[in-house]
Amino acid sequence: MSVKVGIISLGCSKNLVDTELMLGLLDRAGYEITGVEKDADVIIVNTCGFITPAKEEAINTILETALLKDTAGLKALLVAGCLSQRYGRALLDDLPEVDGVLGIGAVPDVAGIVNRVLRGERLCVVDSPIYNHNADMPRVITTPPYTAYVKIAEGCNNRCSYCAIPSIRGGYRSRAMELVVSEVDGLQQRGVKEIVLVAQDTTAYGLDIYGRRMLAELVKELATGGPPWIRLMYCYPTGFTQELIELMAEHKNICRYVDMPLQHASPHILKLMNRRGAVREIKDLIAKLRRSIPGIALRSTFMVGFPGETVDDYDELINFIDEMRFERAGVFKFSPEEGTPAAEMTGQVPEEQKEERFRRAMTLQQQISLGHNLALVGKVINVMVEEEPSGRSNLYRGRSESDAPEIDGTVLFSAASAAPLPGDLVKVRVTRAYEYDLRGVLT
């Protein structure tokens, strides 16, 4: 009887790619992959360790999964990902329920590690986070078959004062362009219609191995004869080149969507965060993007409650959000992360103030988002179908070109005569708008 292995993947899309690679390696080694936790002989929890809530979610998931040893005959529980890389042996010592800990760099060795754990070893395999994501690594896609994430680089060199990622995942390392192009070609042959390019900082792609920013060249290569949708995530504003803007305007299969985390708009706070780029330059870039690519949806994230954030600093942020009118934006509260400069800064903001600032910013963004969506009523938009009607509902569910998987809104629509399938690209006329979602009819 084959051994059944499942992986619970937490955190970001970059971590999900690691999960899919581990699944591919386990499958190639002869393990049976299962998505049903109670059926698994071995479960790996691939953790996030970016901020305190993510670490708490990881620990809770580990402890909840460990209960399956008593209720479902789970033979082994392993922990992987950022939390493992960050805490290593301490994680194994503090959690007797865990049978093995493997760091990020141990991804290629996952099948051997599982085998050793099943033989009775209790392992901690944590060393350098670097591993070779090469062309012969198999991958089991866990997203819907029509969409996939492609990691173009690993690690980060930005050293933002609040972020532990460089210490967890190491410095920035671009993948060779031919490897990325080959991977996308393979995914497209498997029927993937949406490629989502991810890295900690996508606009830094190529600097380390080619000596200059090469995201535009990569995207141009992918867009030529490429899938219907290519989506750019995690773009650092100072690395967004004119060439990339012109490319997005020219190629219809590059989504009119840019995710550009800005974090703040007060020069004082941006300096404390160790973020590059002046606010004026960021405003100019936003204006250029909207002028050059009509209909573009800009997404950003902002942090409130950073140490030293005064009322004036916060008002600058609120005024910036109000002025820029981002189509998509998320807000999160500062979390002091162990080992980061920001955790030791004076002027830590009380939790109740963080919460008040968070709520005010989110309320503003909801109003802005509703305004953008109301402006779409009566217009026809591009939608990728994600779910067919089920139960008593006669509505399909999909995402517009302006909505990234998992983080943005949805489009619910009816279809009087046609019967589109998940993965189909259709035209929908918008009939109703909400803060984040849309209703419509198939045209």
C-alpha positions in Angstrom: 0.0 0.0 0.0 1.4 3.4 -1.0 2.0 6.1 1.6 -0.4 9.1 1.3 1.1 12.5 1.8 -0.7 15.8 2.0 0.6 19.4 2.4 -1.2 22.3 4.1 0.1 25.5 2.5 0.0 28.7 4.4 1.0 32.2 3.5 1.8 33.8 0.2 1.8 32.6 -3.4 5.6 32.3 -3.3 5.3 29.8 -0.5 2.6 28.0 -2.5 5.1 27.5 -5.4 7.4 25.7 -2.8 4.4 23.6 -1.8 3.7 22.6 -5.4 7.3 21.7 -6.0 7.4 19.5 -2.9 4.2 17.8 -4.1 5.8 17.2 -7.4 9.0 15.7 -5.9 6.9 13.5 -3.5 4.8 12.3 -6.4 7.9 11.4 -8.5 9.3 9.5 -5.5 6.2 7.3 -5.5 4.2 8.8 -2.7 0.4 9.1 -3.2 -0.7 12.8 -3.0 -4.0 13.5 -1.1 -5.9 16.6 -0.4 -8.0 14.9 2.3 -6.2 15.4 5.6 -7.9 12.5 7.4 -6.7 10.1 4.7 -3.0 11.2 4.9 -0.3 9.1 6.5 2.0 12.1 6.4 1.1 15.8 6.5 3.6 18.7 5.9 2.5 22.1 7.1 4.3 24.6 4.9 4.3 27.7 7.1 4.5 31.5 6.8 6.7 33.4 9.3 6.3 36.9 8.0 4.2 38.6 10.7 3.0 37.6 14.1 -0.6 36.7 13.0 0.9 34.4 10.3 3.1 32.7 12.9 0.1 32.2 15.2 -1.9 30.7 12.4 1.0 28.4 11.6 1.3 27.1 15.2 -2.5 26.7 15.5 -2.6 24.7 12.3 0.3 22.5 13.4 -1.4 21.7 16.7 -4.8 21.1 15.1 -3.2 18.8 12.5 -1.4 16.9 15.2 -4.8 15.8 16.6 -5.1 13.6 13.5 -2.5 11.3 15.1 -5.2 10.2 17.5 -8.3 10.6 15.4 -7.2 9.5 11.9 -4.0 7.5 12.3 -1.6 10.1 11.0 1.8 8.6 11.1 4.0 11.7 10.7 3.8 15.5 10.9 6.4 17.7 9.4 6.8 21.5 9.3 8.4 23.4 6.4 8.6 26.9 5.2 9.5 30.3 6.7 8.7 29.4 10.3 10.9 26.3 10.1 13.7 28.3 8.4 13.5 31.0 11.1 13.2 28.8 14.2 14.6 25.5 13.2 15.6 23.3 16.2 13.6 25.5 18.6 10.5 24.6 16.8 11.2 20.9 17.0 12.1 21.2 20.7 9.0 23.2 21.6 6.5 21.1 19.7 6.8 17.4 20.6 3.9 16.7 18.2 6.2 17.5 15.3 8.3 14.7 13.8 10.5 16.7 11.4 11.4 20.3 10.5 12.8 21.2 7.1 14.0 24.6 6.0 13.3 26.3 2.7 16.6 25.0 1.2 15.5 21.4 1.9 12.7 21.6 -0.6 14.6 19.3 -3.1 15.2 16.7 -0.4 11.6 16.5 0.8 11.0 12.9 -0.3 14.1 11.6 1.4 13.3 13.5 4.6 9.7 12.0 4.7 11.2 8.6 4.2 13.6 9.0 7.1 10.9 10.3 9.4 8.7 7.3 8.5 11.7 5.1 9.5 11.6 6.6 13.0 14.1 9.5 12.8 13.1 12.9 14.3 14.8 15.4 12.0 15.7 19.1 11.8 17.0 19.8 8.3 17.6 23.6 8.3 20.6 25.2 6.7 20.8 27.8 3.9 17.5 28.8 2.4 18.9 28.6 -1.1 17.9 25.8 -3.4 18.1 25.4 -7.2 14.7 25.8 -8.7 15.7 24.2 -12.0 13.9 22.9 -15.1 13.7 19.3 -14.0 11.9 19.9 -10.8 8.3 18.4 -11.1 5.4 20.5 -9.9 1.8 19.6 -8.9 -0.4 22.6 -9.5 -2.8 23.2 -6.7 -4.5 26.3 -8.1 -7.5 25.8 -10.5 -6.1 24.4 -13.8 -6.5 27.6 -15.7 -4.2 29.7 -13.5 -0.7 29.3 -12.0 1.9 31.3 -10.1 5.4 31.5 -11.6 8.2 32.5 -9.2 10.7 34.5 -11.1 13.0 35.2 -8.2 13.6 34.3 -4.6 14.7 36.4 -1.5 15.1 40.1 -1.2 17.7 42.8 -1.0 15.5 45.8 0.0 16.0 45.5 3.8 12.9 47.3 4.8 13.2 47.9 8.6 10.0 46.0 9.5 10.6 42.9 7.3 12.3 39.6 8.2 12.1 38.1 4.7 15.8 38.7 3.8 16.9 37.0 7.0 14.6 34.1 6.3 14.9 33.6 2.6 18.2 35.3 1.9 19.3 37.8 -0.7 17.6 38.4 -4.1 18.2 35.6 -6.6 16.7 35.8 -10.1 15.9 32.6 -12.0 17.4 32.5 -15.5 15.1 33.8 -18.1 15.2 30.6 -20.2 14.0 28.6 -17.1 11.0 31.0 -16.6 10.1 31.0 -20.3 10.3 27.2 -20.4 8.2 26.8 -17.3 5.5 29.1 -18.7 5.5 27.3 -22.0 5.0 24.0 -20.2 2.1 25.4 -18.1 0.5 26.9 -21.2 0.7 23.4 -22.9 -1.2 22.1 -19.8 -4.0 24.5 -20.4 -3.0 27.3 -18.0 -4.5 30.6 -19.3 -3.4 33.0 -16.6 0.2 33.3 -15.5 0.8 35.3 -12.3 4.4 36.4 -12.0 5.6 36.6 -8.4 8.8 37.4 -6.4 9.5 39.5 -3.3 10.2 42.4 -5.7 9.4 41.5 -9.4 10.8 44.8 -10.8 14.3 43.9 -9.5 14.3 40.8 -11.7 17.6 40.4 -13.5 19.8 42.8 -11.5 21.8 40.1 -9.9 22.5 37.8 -12.9 22.2 40.2 -15.8 23.4 43.4 -14.3 20.2 45.3 -15.1 16.5 45.2 -14.7 15.1 42.6 -17.1 11.4 42.3 -16.1 10.4 44.1 -19.3 12.4 41.7 -21.5 11.1 38.7 -19.6 7.4 39.8 -19.9 7.9 40.6 -23.6 9.2 37.1 -24.2 6.3 35.6 -22.3 3.7 37.8 -24.0 4.7 36.9 -27.6 2.5 33.9 -28.3 1.9 33.5 -24.6 -1.2 32.8 -22.5 -4.3 35.1 -22.6 -3.5 36.7 -19.2 -0.1 37.6 -17.7 -0.3 39.3 -14.4 2.4 41.3 -12.5 2.5 41.2 -8.7 4.8 42.8 -6.1 6.2 45.5 -8.2 8.5 47.9 -6.3 7.8 51.5 -7.6 11.4 52.6 -8.1 12.0 49.7 -10.5 9.1 50.3 -12.8 10.6 51.2 -16.1 9.2 53.2 -19.1 9.9 50.1 -21.3 7.7 48.0 -19.0 4.9 50.6 -19.2 5.1 50.7 -23.0 5.0 46.9 -23.2 1.9 46.7 -21.0 0.2 49.2 -23.2 1.1 47.3 -26.4 0.3 43.7 -25.5 -3.3 42.9 -24.8 -2.4 39.7 -23.0 -0.6 41.5 -20.2 -3.3 42.3 -17.7 -4.1 45.9 -17.2 -3.3 45.4 -13.5 -0.3 46.2 -11.4 0.2 45.3 -7.7 2.6 47.9 -6.2 2.9 47.7 -2.4 3.8 51.2 -1.2 3.4 50.8 2.6 3.1 54.5 3.4 3.0 58.1 2.0 4.7 60.1 4.8 8.3 60.8 3.9 9.2 60.6 7.6 7.7 57.1 8.0 9.1 55.9 4.6 12.5 56.9 5.8 12.1 54.9 9.0 10.8 52.0 7.0 14.0 52.2 4.8 11.8 52.4 1.7 13.2 54.0 -1.4 11.4 56.5 -3.7 10.0 59.9 -3.0 6.2 60.4 -2.7 6.3 62.9 -5.7 8.0 60.2 -7.8 5.4 57.7 -6.9 2.6 60.0 -7.7 4.2 60.7 -11.1 4.5 57.0 -11.8 0.8 56.4 -11.0 -0.2 59.2 -13.3 2.0 57.8 -16.1 0.6 54.4 -15.7 -3.0 55.6 -15.8 -2.2 57.9 -18.8 -0.4 55.2 -20.8 -2.7 52.3 -20.0 -6.3 53.3 -20.0 -8.4 51.2 -17.7 -5.5 49.9 -15.6 -6.3 48.7 -12.1 -3.7 49.7 -9.5 -3.4 47.7 -6.3 -1.3 48.7 -3.3 -0.9 47.8 0.4 -0.4 50.2 3.3 0.8 49.8 6.8 -0.6 51.8 9.8 0.8 52.1 13.3 4.5 52.0 12.3 6.7 53.1 15.2 6.8 56.9 15.3 3.7 57.4 13.2 2.2 60.6 14.3 -1.3 62.0 13.6 0.3 64.1 10.9 2.0 61.1 9.3 -1.2 59.2 9.3 -3.1 62.1 7.8 -0.6 62.2 5.0 -1.3 58.6 4.3 -5.1 59.0 4.4 -4.8 62.1 2.1 -2.6 60.1 -0.3 -5.1 57.2 -0.5 -7.9 59.7 -1.0 -6.0 61.5 -3.8 -4.6 58.5 -5.6 -7.9 56.5 -5.6 -6.4 53.1 -6.0 -8.8 50.6 -7.6 -7.6 47.9 -5.1 -5.9 48.4 -1.8 -5.2 46.5 1.4 -4.3 47.9 4.8 -2.6 46.0 7.7 -1.4 46.9 11.1 2.3 47.1 12.0 3.5 44.0 13.8 6.9 44.1 15.6 8.9 41.2 14.2 11.7 39.7 16.1 15.1 40.5 14.8 14.0 43.5 12.7 15.1 47.1 13.4 11.5 48.3 13.6 10.8 46.0 16.5 13.3 47.9 18.6 12.3 51.5 17.6 10.9 53.9 20.1 7.5 55.4 19.6 5.6 52.1 19.3 1.9 52.9 18.6 -0.7 51.5 21.0 -2.8 48.7 19.6 -6.1 50.6 20.0 -4.6 53.4 17.9 -3.5 50.9 15.3 -7.0 49.5 15.2 -8.7 52.9 14.8 -6.3 53.9 12.0 -6.8 50.6 10.3 -10.6 50.9 10.4 -10.5 54.5 9.1 -8.2 53.7 6.2 -10.3 50.6 5.2 -13.5 52.5 5.4 -12.1 55.1 3.0 -10.8 52.5 0.6 -14.2 50.7 0.6 -15.8 54.0 -0.5 -13.1 54.5 -3.2 -13.5 50.9 -4.4 -17.3 51.2 -4.5 -16.9 54.4 -6.6 -14.7 52.6 -9.1 -17.1 49.7 -9.3 -20.2 52.0 -9.8 -18.4 53.6 -12.7 -18.3 50.1 -14.4 -22.1 49.7 -14.4 -23.3 49.4 -18.0 -19.8 48.6 -19.3 -18.5 45.3 -20.7 -15.5 43.8 -19.0 -13.2 40.8 -19.5 -13.9 37.9 -17.1 -12.3 34.6 -16.4 -14.9 32.0 -15.4 -14.1 30.3 -12.1 -17.3 28.4 -11.0 -20.4 27.2 -12.7 -23.8 27.6 -11.0 -24.5 25.2 -8.2 -27.4 24.4 -6.0 -30.3 26.8 -6.5 -28.1 29.6 -7.8 -28.1 30.4 -11.5 -25.0 32.6 -11.2 -21.5 31.9 -12.5 -18.6 33.3 -10.6 -15.4 34.7 -12.1 -12.7 37.3 -11.9 -12.2 40.4 -14.0 -8.9 41.3 -15.6 -8.6 43.8 -12.7 -8.8 41.1 -10.0 -5.9 38.9 -8.9 -6.6 35.4 -7.6 -7.4 35.1 -3.9 -7.0 38.7 -2.9 -9.4 40.8 -5.0 -13.1 40.8 -5.8 -15.3 38.5 -7.9 -17.8 38.9 -10.7 -21.1 37.1 -10.4 -23.0 36.8 -13.7 -25.9 35.1 -15.4 -25.8 33.5 -18.8 -29.1 33.1 -20.6 -28.1 30.8 -23.4 -24.4 30.0 -23.4 -22.8 27.7 -20.8 -19.2 28.8 -20.2 -16.8 26.5 -18.4 -14.2 27.3 -15.7 -11.2 28.9 -17.4 -13.2 30.4 -20.2 -12.6 34.0 -21.0 -16.0 35.8 -21.5 -17.5 39.3 -21.9 -19.8 40.4 -19.1 -21.9 43.5 -19.0 -21.9 45.0 -15.4 -25.4 45.5 -14.0 -24.7 46.1 -10.3 -21.8 47.2 -8.1 -20.7 46.5 -4.5 -17.7 47.6 -2.5 -15.5 44.8 -3.9 -17.7 42.6 -6.2 -19.7 43.0 -9.3 -22.9 41.5 -10.8 -23.5 41.2 -14.5 -24.8 39.3 -17.5 -22.9 37.4 -20.2 -23.0 39.3 -23.5 
